[in-house]
Amino acid sequence: MLEKPKIDIERIEKAIKDILESVGEDPNREGLKLTPKRVASMYTELLAGDREDPTEFVKSVFREKCDEVVFLRDIPFYSMCEHHMMPFIGKANVAYLPADFVIGVSKLARIVDCFAKRLQVQERLTAQIADFLNEHLKPQGVAVVLEASHSCMTIRGIKKPGSTMVTSALRGIFKKDPRSRAEVLSLMHNGRE
């Protein structure tokens, strides 16, 4: 993995002070004194995924005879839209059909978080999760469906709160075989309106 430079906290703080002044605020007034530090801390947390190596989460896979779908539904995630640097928040649904290996359930959530905590677009995020699992687990198939609300269109621009963007990435048998695709998508949709 290509190592990213450390986040420059002082530079972010200075930039936030500049933004505050640019919108006519006084960065030294009581309510804003700590805002640059808070925002720098927030970006460090929200964009931590670029400094994590997701292969750490697949170091302990298990050889297990399993010929049925493994599915983790409704994994909460948040990410930052790279176009407006505003959050999009949603749930990830991740399924795979093992060939030889299974992975601990918590690792699926960690992999989602690792790719989500970056400047992203939802389409790329969905594909990155699917491609990573496909490459490292070598399953018969992978299916990833993300549903998210994007604040860059719900509170600004077109202002359409309540809208949800859905993206999917299918690999292996879930892409090639219509019956397998229908089964996994049915599992993901089961019990939902």
C-alpha positions, 0 to 999 in steps of 0.5 A, spaced: 500 500 500 502 506 498 504 510 504 500 517 505 503 523 508 501 524 515 495 529 516 497 536 517 493 539 522 496 546 523 495 547 515 488 545 516 487 549 522 490 555 518 485 554 512 479 553 517 481 560 520 481 563 513 474 560 511 471 563 517 474 570 516 472 569 508 465 568 510 465 574 515 466 571 522 471 572 527 475 566 528 477 569 535 470 570 538 468 565 544 464 560 540 469 559 534 476 559 538 477 552 538 473 551 531 479 550 527 482 545 532 475 541 532 475 541 524 482 538 523 481 533 528 474 531 525 478 531 518 483 526 521 478 521 524 473 522 517 479 521 513 483 515 516 481 510 511 487 512 507 492 511 512 489 504 514 491 497 510 485 493 509 489 487 508 490 487 515 483 485 516 484 479 511 490 476 515 486 471 519 481 468 514 479 461 516 478 454 511 471 452 512 467 448 508 461 452 506 457 452 500 452 457 502 451 465 501 455 469 507 451 475 508 452 481 513 446 486 512 446 494 514 453 495 516 453 503 518 458 507 514 459 514 513 464 517 508 466 524 505 464 526 498 470 528 494 466 533 490 463 537 496 467 534 502 460 533 505 458 527 508 454 521 505 451 516 510 448 509 509 448 502 510 452 497 506 450 490 505 456 485 503 455 478 501 460 472 498 459 465 496 466 462 499 470 457 495 475 455 500 475 461 506 471 465 510 472 471 514 470 473 521 464 477 521 467 484 524 472 484 519 467 485 513 465 491 517 472 494 518 473 493 511 467 497 509 470 502 514 477 502 511 474 504 504 469 509 507 473 513 511 476 517 505 474 522 500 470 518 496 464 517 491 459 512 492 460 508 486 467 507 487 466 505 494 462 500 492 467 497 487 473 497 492 469 493 497 467 488 492 474 488 488 478 487 495 474 481 498 474 478 491 481 479 490 483 477 498 478 471 499 477 468 492 470 466 493 465 464 488 462 471 488 461 477 491 455 482 492 456 489 495 450 494 495 450 500 498 444 505 500 446 512 502 443 519 503 448 524 500 448 531 504 451 534 498 444 534 495 440 533 501 442 540 504 445 544 499 444 544 491 437 541 489 435 540 496 432 533 496 432 530 503 429 523 504 433 521 497 437 515 497 442 513 492 443 505 491 449 502 488 451 495 487 457 491 485 457 484 483 463 479 482 463 472 480 457 467 480 453 473 482 454 477 476 455 471 471 449 467 473 442 470 473 439 465 479 445 466 484 444 474 482 437 473 484 438 469 490 443 474 493 439 480 491 433 477 494 437 476 501 439 483 501 431 486 499 428 481 504 423 484 509 424 491 506 419 495 502 
